[in-house]
Structure formats: C-alpha cells, structure tokens
Amino acid sequence: MNAYVGTPTSRVDGRAKVTGAAKYAGEFSADGLAHGFVVTATIPRGRIARLDTSEALKVKGVLDVLTHAHRPPLADKDEAWKDEVAPDEGSPFRPLYDNSIKFNGQPIALVVADDWEIAKFAATLVRVDYQEQAFATDLEAERGKAAEVKRPSKPRGDAVAALAGAPVQHEADYFVPTEHHNPMELYATTAVWDGGGRLTIYDKTQGVQNVHKFLCSVFGKNPEDIRVLSPYVGGAFGSGLRPQYQAVLATLAALALKRSVRVVLTRQQMYGLGYRPATIEHVGLGARSDGTLEAVTHEATAVTSRYEDFARNDVGWAEQLYKSPNSRYSHKLARLDVSTPCDMRAPGAASGVCALECAMDELAVAIKLDPVELRLKCYSDRDQSEDLPYTSKQLRECYARGAQAFGWSRRNPAPRSMRDGKELVGWGMATGVWEALQMPVAARIVLTANGHAEVSCAASDIGTGTYTIVAQVAADALGLPIENINVRLADSTLPQAPVEGGSWMAASSAHAVLGAAEDIRQELARLAKAIPASPLADAANVILVGGTIAKDGDKSCAVSIADAMRYGKLERIEKQKLNQFAEDKSHARNTHSAVFAEVKVDERFGVIRVTRVVSAVAAGRILNTKTARSQIMGGVVWGIGMALHEETVMDHRFGRIMNHNIAEYHIPVNADIQDIDVIFVEEHDDRINTLGVKGLGEIGIVGVPAAIANAVYQATGKRIRRLPITLDKLLM
C-alpha cells in the first residue's frame, strides 16, 4: 500500500526543472514576438513636462513607443485597478496612465521593437523633462508625521502605567531597513496574440486568477478574452502576490500592435516593485525581578507610499507568546514618495518578532535569567488578544528539543566569555510564530480506466513544492503510485484558487484534492458493488488501494478500478470539489519555532560568521519531510540575510536606490552558510483540518534575525538594534 504523505518524497517537477523542460514566463515564444523595454523615471515626485520619443522611433526595428499620451485605453476608476490583495485604502498605481511621477524608477514609457537589444538601445534615446516637486523618502526624518492605521486595537489593562511602575523596565527602538525580494527569476510577461483579439498571458505571478481578473478589469475585457498561465515560478516570496506592472505593459503593447509581446524587467527595474518596508519598532517590556511580565507595548512605524496604505501585523505577536496582564499595540505609517511596499516572507512577523525577541533577550540580561527560562516563565497557553486556546501549541517542546540539539546548557551567559582562537563565540536564541491560515480552494480530478489521474487546480507553485504535495495527497487518496498522477497548476481556466501566500496553499489545496478524491471513491464504490457477485456487495467501508477498490483496504477482497469502470461503461470519472474550511472562532491557529544560533566574531575586524543554527519547528503534520526541511532551511538562510546582509540603500537627496543590483545588495551566498539543523517537533492537531496540516513557508524565517542579533551581543557585549549587523557597527 502506497503512503506518500509524511514521507521525504522528491519533487515531481524536479526533472523538468533540472533538464530545462520547465518554461518560465519569459521563455515562452510565439510567431512574430516583439520585445518591450521599460523607460523609468529618474525623479521621485513631480510631473512629466515633455516626453520626446522621436529619436527612439527612428531606430530600425523599433515598432512603437507607448506613453501616457500614446497608448490603448485603460480603466479610469480605482476599483478597476484593485486586485484581490490590494490595500483597502488608497489608489493603486497605474503604469503609463498620466504624467504624474510617484516614485523614482516608475515606468513612464515602453519601447517595443523586433529585438530586445534594439528596444533597450532605443530606450536610451527617449528624452524626458520633468516638473520636479518636493519629496520625502527618509522614514526616520518623517517619523513624526506618521499616522496611526485605523484598525481595531485591543489594549489590555493600562500598559503605560504598568510599564512605568515595573521594577524592571526595558524600552528601545529596533530598526529594520527596506529589503527587496530579489528572486532568481526576473519579472516577465509574454502576451501571446492569437490573431482574433484573444490573449494568452504567461506571467510571473503567485496567483493567475488574480492577474486574470485584474487584466480583464483594467482593459475592459471579457473573461474568455484573456487566459493567464504561470506553470513555473523562479521564486517570488510575496513579490508576485499583486499583478506587477510588466503584465499591464505587455498586454497594453500586444493590444496596441495586435501581435505577441514580451516584457522582461531588468534586475535594476525590479527595485521599483514592492519590498519589505523599512520599520522602526519601539518595544517596551515591564517585568518583576523574577521575570514575570507586567506590561508589553509595541509600536511600529513603517514606510508606505503616498498613494496606498500598506500595513501588516508587526505588533501584537507577544499576545500569542507571553503572558502579560497589560498590553498596548500601535501601527503607524509614514507616507513617502516611494512605490507601495508589498508582502515579503512572513510580512509583519519577520520584522516585529525580531524586535520583540531582541527585547526579550535584553530583559533576560537585565534580570540575569537564562533567555529560554524567561520565555518559559512567560509562556502563554492562550492567545491573549481573544482569550482563546490553541488548536495545538508544542512550543515548549520546541524549546526543549532545540536547546538539547544545540547544546544550550553549556552556554556561558557572560558576554565575551566564549572563544575559539581569535574569534569571540556567541550563542543566542529566539522564538518564531506565524499564523496557520487556510483558504477556499477547488480541485478537479479526472481518473481514467487505466489507473492514471490528472489533478487540476489554479494554484501556483512558486518553488515551494505544490506540485509534489498535490501529487502525494492524490496518490494516497486514490490508492495509485505517484507516477500515475499528473498535476496541472497555475492556469486561470482551472478550478479556483487564491494567490499562493501566507503559508496557506499546502493545507488548502491538499484538502480540495481530498474532497474530489472522496467523490471519486464513492463513485467507484457504487460501481464496484453493482458488479454481479461483487466481493464488495455488503462492504460498509471500501478504500482505494493499489489500483483497486478494496474492502477495509484488504486487496484480497477487492475489485480493480479498471473492472469497475468497465462495468459502468466509463472511460473516465471526473469530479471537482471546492473545499471551504469550517469557521472556528473558538481556537487560535499558529505555527511556532525555537531558533538557536551560534556566531563567531573576529575580535580584530568585527567580521561575523553564523556557524550553526538549530530551528525546532511545530507545524502540525508534515506532508513532505524532504521539501519541508528545504523550506525551513531557506527561511533560515533568509533570516541570516536579514540579520547580517540585506539593506536597500537610498540616497535621500535624490530619492534614488543606490544598490539596485545583486552585486551591491548583499545576500547570503554559499560561503556564508554553514550548519543548519531542522527539527520537526511532533504536533498532532485534529482540530485545524482533516490532515492536521499547518503551513511552513513563513515560520522558517521568523525569529532567526533576533537569534543571531542576540548571539552577537553575547559574543561581543555590544547590542546592535539596527539591522543589518555589519562590522562597522561592531567596531564603532
């Protein structure tokens, strides 16, 4: 009997990726394919006074130059430009809509030519004069003008008074800079014109149906006029949740020229897309001398654009982690002349929990208590914001398992007390927490009489392994070898799915597949029982196993799928199921982790190396231990990047990003990564869903930057509250 769920199953799409058979958005071809190159603004705020395209149009091979004054019609109303994850407040950005400039790097023209190199060259000949306006891009300079987000706030007790009266008090600002996603695959769209006015759009996106609805709305098209596909995505991490502007530009050009057009952004142009917003996190902790928390306050001040309010939950994570009778949270936005931020792996939590967990470490130092012991002393078994128990919470076991694997008991708490030759050694830890979300998803299964099945869903696979998870669940539910399962994803014509984000897709798509498979099982059972002298005639319970319909799973008392379908004169059985999870407001749903990090710091030069990380994760049932481990490892690597490397540097005199490339925007490379140990703590959860599954995409990064920052303090005695922690900050 096959059992794929819970095993280390290799990616079913792995061969296609390593052999090059997998095609990405910028690799699809078409007859007469033209290429677009984007011209971007060089000021952060103002208006286009003059845009001269005459020299560009003279270049041989240039087909057209689209601008706000020369283009097909676009929708006027804000509502037409709001996709399913757009902020509630504000007016979405509209490329080539008018002459206003909202941010440096904004697309202001598209040169379309027979060849990409020609388009790129001609773009340098477009001349632009601006009417510049006063601008602001510096969060710290504009902090005093930030406005609180209008959202429900549930303060408990009197946190301000409790903090002021606490025997031990800690208050500090923690700064997380702007960070950009930098996925390996550049953003690209290939719009294929079919000759009759219909378009097939190959787009890099995390949600094909979101892009489909968006493009139909923006261009006033009927749903059947546009089809969107994104079969493979070379990383997105939240940057593809909203439709990006190259999808609009490629579609615009295809409609203008009535031919197929491809637009691929350069690495530099991708810095004009969304990003993790710079944030100042102010955390206050008040405690008794034994570590018991009396008050928690957390105020985040984050960047957003002037035209949209983007905010995520930076604050309030202490409500899920630590007992305190008094708490107050606030989230403010500084509206700057920049593009709108977007979700980036564990949005809100990656920044907010980093500040909280650094503050908890500082509190532990102040009261001379082990950081793990402090967290256990303050441990909350309930979500205090709603006073709810958890569907499951094995965080205590995460602390225990992680500490044991790391060797935490051997830690000398005194700063600068541990050495390895000329390097100072530091051990730090932190907690991770994320939401266990799940969304409505539909799946269709077509089972053929030869024992093969095709599973279809509009869900994307952004590299996380959705193809494999869907195949595993379908194989087990249908009792077939995984080789007999073909999975189709990321086509807007397939059964409905939301954008892939928030760590919800594995649990959500798996249960849609289960629902469709159950309908197939019932149909096969009906057919098998109707066969004359069927061994299943009186069977109360039949299971699909090994290509048969078997009584209680016993293959000696079974009917083959082929015989049952032959009897029913069926060549195929097709079932589609929309799975909607029952609303449960009686329990909180979260994933948790305990992260332990070792750093070694060169005492002379301040160079920091992360030499060991142990991440113990409680995330319900693990569907695929192989891909799950990779997910957590990827999150840890990104956490190392947050702690030590990543920072988008802007020259505020010009409102211009200065390191918009992966030579100067530093990210971890192989030489920066050493031992990473991932531990999955067993967590049975029969309340959250049938399979007991929670998501893994986000939890891997949460807590990692704080664990490293805390380790750096223990190694050096210097508390760095401004990320990234670079050698200059240690040597000051």
N, C-alpha and C positions, 0 to 999 in steps of 0.2 A: 504493500500500500504506500503510495507516494505521500510525503509530508514535507512540503516546501516551506510553509510558513514557520518562521522561527529558526530557520537554518541559514548558514552562510552561502547563499545562492549567488553565483556570478551574474553579472548584468546580462540580460538577454540582448541588449543593444550594444554590447561591448565589441563584438566582431565588426559591426557596421562602422563603429567609430574608429577603431584602430586600422581598418583597411581603407578608410576614406569613402566608403559607400554611403555613410551618413551625410546628407546635404544640409547645409545651414542657409539662412535667409539670403546671404549674399552670394550663394553659389548656384542658384537655380538659373537656368538660361532660357532664352526664348528667341525666336526669329526676329531680327531687326532690333535687338535690345540696345537701347540708348542708356547713357550713364549721366547721372547728375552729380554736381559738386556744389557744396553749400558755401555761400559767402556769408560771413558773420560780422556782426557789429563790433567796433573797436572802442566804443564808449559805453558806460553803464547806464546812462539815463539821458534822454533827450528826444529829438526827432530827426528824421531824415529830411534834410533840406533839398538835396539833389542826389539822384542816383543815376549815373550815366553808364549805360551798358553798350554803347555804340562800338567801342573798341573790341569788346568781347565778342560781339556779334559778327565782327569781320573775320574772326579766326575760322579757317577752313575746318569743317567738321562740326562746328557749333550749330545746334538746331534752334535753340531759343534760350532766352534768359528770363526766368519768371521772377516777378517782383510783386509788391503790394499793389502796384499800379498796372500790372500786366499779368493777369492770371485768370483761370476759370473762377466761377462764383464759389464763395464759401459761406457757411451759415453765419448769421448775424447774432443770434441770441446766445447768451451764456449757457443756457440749458443744453443747447445742441453740442457744446464742447465739453460737457461734464461726463467723464467716463465713470465706471462703477466704483472706483476708489478715489475719485477726485475729492478734495476738501469741500466741506459743506459751505464754507464761507469764501467768497471771492469770485473772481472772473478768470477762468482758465486761459492760459497762454494760447495765442492763435498765430502760427507761423505765416508770414507774408500777408498778414491781414490789413495792416495800416502802416503809417510811417512812424509810429511811436517806438522808442527803444526802451526796453525794460531792464536789460542786463547785458553786460559785456559778454560777447560770444553768441548773442541772439542771431538766429538765421534771418537774413534780410534779402537774400536772392538765391536762386538756384540756376546754375549754368548747366544746360543739357547738351550733350554732344554725342557723336558716334563712338567716342572712345573716352575712357575715364581720364587718361593723361591730358587729352585735349581740354576736357572740361575743367580739370584742375588748373591748367595754364591760363585758360581764358578767364577763370575766376579772379586771377591776379590783375586783370585789366579792368575790372569793374571799379568805377570811381564813385566815392560816396562823400558828400559834405553833410555835416551834422549841425543842428542847433543844440548845443550841449546845455544841460541843466545841472543844478547842484545835486549831489548824490551822497549816499552813505552806505558803506559796506562793512564797517567795523562794529562787531557785536559789543565789544567792551566799551567803546565810545558811546554807543547808543543804548546801553543797558538801562539808563534812567528813563528812557522813553518807552520802554517795553510795556505792553498792556496785557493784563491777565486774560487768559482764554475763558470765554463764557461756557463753562461746563459744570455739571453737578459736582459739588465738593462736599465731602462728609467729614468735617473735623470731628474729632472725639475729645471730649473734655476741654481743658484750657491748656493747650500745648505751650503757649508763650509763657504763661505764669509757671507752669511745671518745669520748663527748661530753666527759667531764671532762678528757681528755687532748688534745683537739683544739687546735691553735694558734689557731683562730678559733671562738668559741662564740657561739651565739645561743639564748636561751630567753625565751619570753614567753607571756602569756595573751592570747587573742583572744576577744572576746565577741560572740556573735550572739544578738539578742533573740528572744523569741517573735514569730512573724509569722503572720498569718491570711490565708487564701486570697482572700476577697472576690471570688468570681466575679460576673459581672454578674447572672446568673440566681439568684434566691433558691432555697433548697432547698424543694422542694414534692413532694407526693404526692397524686394523685387516685385514690381507690379506688372503682371502679365496681361496684356490686352488681347482679347480673343477675336477681335475684328468686328464683333457685333455690339460692342459697348459694355460688355461684362468684363470684370477684372478678377483675376486670381492673385491674391496678395500673399507673398511669402515674407513673413515679418519676424524679426527677433522680438519675442514678447513672452510674458508669463500668462497671457490669457487671450486666446484667439477670439473668443466670443466677445470679450470686452472691446478688442480692436475692431471687430466686425461691426458691432453696434455703433461704435464711435465714428467710424468712417462713413457708414450709411447716414448717420445723423449730420455729420459735418458737410457731406456732399449732396445730401438730399436724395439718396439712392434707396431703392427697394432692397430688402434683404437678399433677394435672389441675384441682384446685380453684382454683389461682391462676395467673394469667398476668401477666408483668411486661413493660412496654414503656417505652422511653426513646428515641424516634426522634430527638430533637434535645436537645442539652445546651448551655446558655449558659455554658460554662466550668466547670471543676472542678479541674484541676491537682493531683489527688490527693485532694481532699476528698471525692470520691464513690467511692473505691475500696471503702470499707466501707459497708454499709447505714446510713443516718443515721436518727435516732430518729423523724423525722416519718413515715417509711414504716411503722414499727410503730404509731404513734398513729393514722394514717389507717385502717389495716387494723383496728385494735382498735375504732375508732369505727364503722366500717362493719359489723363483726360484731355489735356491741352494738345498733345501731339498725336493722340489716337494711336499710340504704339507702346510697346513694353519699355519700362524704365526701371533702372536700378539706382538706388541712392545708398551709399555706404559712408558713414561718418568716419572721420579720422580720429585717432586717439585724442588729439587736442580738442576736437569738436565735442567729444563725449563729456568733457568737463563743463559743457553748457547744459547738460542734462541734470537730473536730480542727484542728490547727495545726502549723506548724514549731516544734519545741521550742527554747526558749532553751538555748544551749550555751556552755560555757566550753571553748575549745580551747587546750590547752597544747602548744606545739610547741618542740622543741629540735633545733637543727642544729649539728653539729660538722664543721669543714672545715679543710683545709690552706690555706695562704696563697694558693695558686693557684686556689682554689675547689673542689677535689676534695672531695666529701663523704666523711666518715669515719663519721658517725652521724646517724640520724634517729630522734627519738622524738616521739610524738604521742599525747596523752591527751585524750579528750573526756569532759566531764561534762555530761550532758543531763537535761532535765526529763522525767519521766513521771508518770502518775497513781499513786495508791496501789493501784488495783485491777488494772492491767495494766502489763506491762513493754514499752514501745515503744522500740526502738533500731534505728538504721540505720547504715550504714558511713560514719561520719565520718572514721575514721582509716584509714591503710594506702594512701592514694592515691599516696603517694610511691613505693610499690613498683612502680607502673606507669610512673612518670615518670623517676625519678632513681636513678642507680647509687649504692649505698652498701653497704659490707660489713657494717654493723651497723645494726639497726633494732629498735624495740620499740614496740608499739601497745597502747592500753588504752581501753576504753569503759566509763564509769561512768554509773549512773542515780541521780538524786535523786528519790525518790518524794514527790510533793507532793499537796496537796488541790486538784487541778485535773482537768479532763477529760483523757482519753488523747490525746496528740498523734497525728498521722497523717502520711502521706506528703504532701510538698509539693514541687513541681517540683525534680527532682534531689535527692531526700532523701538526706541524709548528705553528698553531694558538694558541694552548694551551700554548706554551712557549713564542712565540713572542708577542702575545697580552697581556700576563701577564706583560712583561717588559714595553710595550708601555703604558698600563693603570696605572702602578705604576708611570711611569714618568709623565703622565698627572696629577696624584694626587700631585706629588711633585711640579709641575708647579703651580697648583691651590693654594697650600700652599704659594709658593713664592710670588704670586701676590695677595694673600688674597681674592681669589674668590671661591665661592662655587663650588665643583667639578662637579656638574650637570650643573651649569650655564656655566662653562668653556667649557664643551662638547657641549652645545647648541650654544654657541658663535662660536665655531669652526666647527659646523655641516656642512657636505658636502652632497649636494643633488646629486652629481655626483661621479662616480669612476674617480678620477683624473688621474690615470695611463693611461687610454684610453679616458678620457673625455667623458664618457658615462652616460646617465641617468640609473636609476634602473627600473627593471620591477615592483618593489614595494619596498618601504622602510618606514616602520612605526616605526623607531627607536625613533623619538620624542615622539610618544605616549607610547613607552616602558618606556622612562624616566619618563613621567608624571604618568602613571599607577603604575609603580614600586615605585616611590617616595611617592605617595599617600598611597599605601598599607603599605609601610614600616613606614610611619610617618616621613619622611626625614626632613620636615620643622621644627621639634623640635630639630634638631641636633645642639649642641653647637660645633662650629668648633675648639675651643681651645683644644689642646692635654691635657689629664689627667683632663678634666673638668667634665666628666660624671662618676658617680659612682653608684654601687649597693652594699652597705655594704663594705666589704673588697676588692671588685673587681672593677677594672677600666673598664669602658664601652667604646667601640669604635664603631663608625658607618663608614663604608666605602662603596664605590660603584665603579663599573667599567662597561665598555661596552663589549659586546660579538659580534663577527662577524664570519661568515663562508660562504662558497660557497654553492649555491643552484645548485647542479650538477644533471645531468640525463644522462642515458646511454641507448644504444640499448638493448632491452630485448624482447624475444619471449615468447609467452604463447599459450598453446593448451587447448581448452575446448571441452569436449565431453558431449553433452546433450542427455539424454535418454528420451524415451516417457513417463516415469513415473514421470517426473519433477525433476530429480536429475541431477547434473552436476559434472564432475570431471575437475579440473583445474590443469594443469601441467606446471612446469617451473623448470629449473635447478638452479634457485636462492636459496641461502642458507637462513636459518633463524637462526641467531646467538643469538637469545634470544630477538631480537628487536620487533618481532611480525609480521613478513612477512606472516606467515600462516594466521593470522587473517585479515590483510589488504587485501590480495588477496581474501579471502572469502567474506569480506564486499563488495568490489568493484564488484565481480562476482555476488553476491546475488542481489545487486541493479540493475546491468546491465541486468540480466536475469529475474528479477522480481520473484525471488524464496526466500523462507525462507533460512536463513543462514545455518540451519540444513541440508538442501538439497545439500549443497556444500561440496565436498570433495577436499582437496588440496594436491597435491603431489609436493614436492620440493626436491632439492639437490640430484639429480641423474644425472650423466653425460650423460645419454642417453635421457634426456628430452630436450625440446626446450631451445635454447641458453640463457645464462645469464652471465654477468661478475661476478667477485668477489663482495661480498657484503661489501661495504665500502664507505667512503666519504659521507655518508648520502644520497646516490642516489637510493637505492633499492626500497623504498616505492613508490616514484613518477614513477620510471621506470617500475616496474612490474605492477603497477596499470594501466598504460596506455597500456601495452601489453594486459592485460586482457580486457580492454575496447575495443580494436581493434578486438580481437577474438569474444567477445560478440556481437559486432555490425554486424559482418559477420553472426553470428547465427540468430540475429534478422531479417536481410534481408532475409535469407533463410526461416525462419518461416513465415514471412510476405508473401513471394511468395506462399508458400504452402497454407496459410490461405485464401488468396484472390482467389485461384483457386478452392476452395471448392464450389460446386453448391449452389447458393443462399446465398453466404457468406455475412455477415453483413459488411465485410471489403472490399468488391469488389471495392468500389470507395474511400477508405480511403487513404488520402495523407500521413498521419502520424500515424504510429502504434507504440505502446510501449509495452514492455513485463512487465506484472504486475500480481502478484498473480497467476502464472501458466497459464496465458492466453496471447494471442496477442490481444491487445485492441486498438480501435480507439481513438487516443488522450489520451490514458490512462483510458478511460471510460470502466469499466468492464461490463457494461450493453450492450455494443456493442463490443463483443469480441468473439474469437474462442480459445478454450483451446489448449495448446501445444500438448496434447495427441491427440486431434482430427486432428490437422494439420498434425502431423507426421503419424497418421494412414492413412489419406488420401494420403499422399505421399509414403505410404508403407515403412516407415523408422523406424527402432528401435533406431537409434542414429544419431545425427548430430555432425560431428567433424570439427572444424575449428582451424587453427593455424595462429598466426599473429606475425610478427616481427615488433615491434614499434621502429621507429627511429625518434628522435625529429628533427624538422627543425632547421638548424643552424641559430642563431640570434646573429650577431655581433654588433647589434645596441644598445643593452642594457646590463647592468651588472646585475648579478643574485646573490643575497646574502640573508642569514638569519641574523637576528640581535637580540640582547637582551640587557637588562639593569639589572645588578645584584646589589643588595643591601645586605650588610652583617652586622650583629651585633656580636661583640666578647666581652667576659668578661675575663679579665686577673687578676689573683690573684697577687696583688701587692708584696706580700712577696716571692712567689715561682716562679712566671712567668708562671704558668700554664694557657694555653689559651683554652677557650671554645667558639665554634661557636654556639650561642644561637638562632639566627634567620637568615634565608636567604629568600629574595624575588627575584625571577627571572621572569622578564616580557619578553616574547618571541614573536617576529613577524616572523612567518614561513609560511606565506600563509595559505591555507586551512588546517585545522587539520583533518585528516582522522578518527582518533580514539582518542577521548579526554582522555580516560582512559589509554591506553598504552602510549600515548604521554606524559601525565603527569609523568608516571613512567620513561620514557626516560629522561626527564629533571631532575627529582629527582636523578636518577642515576648519571647523569653528575655533578650535584651539589655535591653529596657525593664524587665523584672522585676529584672534584675541592678542596674540603676540605682536601682530602688526599694529593694533590699536595702542598697545602699551608702549612700544619702542620705536615705531617706524612712521606710521601714517599721519599725514597732515597736509591739507591743501593750503598752500601759502598764497595769500592775496596781497598785492601792493595796493593799499587803500588810497594812495594818491591818484590812482587811475582806475580803481575798481576792477583790477585785472588779475586773474590767476597766473602765478609766475611759474609754477611747476606742473603744468598740464601735460605731462608725459610720464611714462613709466621708467624713465632714466632718473628723473628728479623727484617724482612722487614715490617715496620709498615704501616698498612692501617686502615682507619676508621672502627670502629665497632659500634654496636647499641648505646652504651653509648656516643659516640662522636657526634651523630646526634640528633638534636632537631627539631625545627620548620622549615619546608621548604614550602614556598608558591609559587606555579607556576601560572602565569597569562599568558594566551594566548591572545595577542592583535590581534584583528580582522584585517586581511590584505587580501583584495581582489586583486588577481593577475590573470588577464585573458590573460596575455601575455606569462607567463612562460610555461604553458601547459594547457590542457583542464580542468583539475580539479583544477588548481590553487594551486598545492601542492609543497611545498619545504621539504627538509629533516630536521630531528630533532636529529639524533644520536650524532652529534658533538657539536652543539651550546650550549647544556646544560652545558658543562664544561668550555667553553671559557669565560674568564672574572672572573670566580669565585675565582681563587687563588689571583688575583690582588685585588678584592673587600675585601677579608679577610686581605691581607697584608696592605691595606690602612686603614682598621678598626683597625688593631693592632697599626699602627702609631698613629692614632687619640686617641687611648686609652692610650698609653704609652709614646708618644713623641719620640719613637725610630724607625728609619726607617731601616727595615731589607730587604736587597736586595738579600739575598742568601736563596733560599728555600732548605729544609722546614724551617719554622719559629719554632724553638724549644726553650724551656725555657732557655737553656744555652746562647742563643744569646741575649735574653732579659735581662739576669742577668749580662752580661759582663759589 
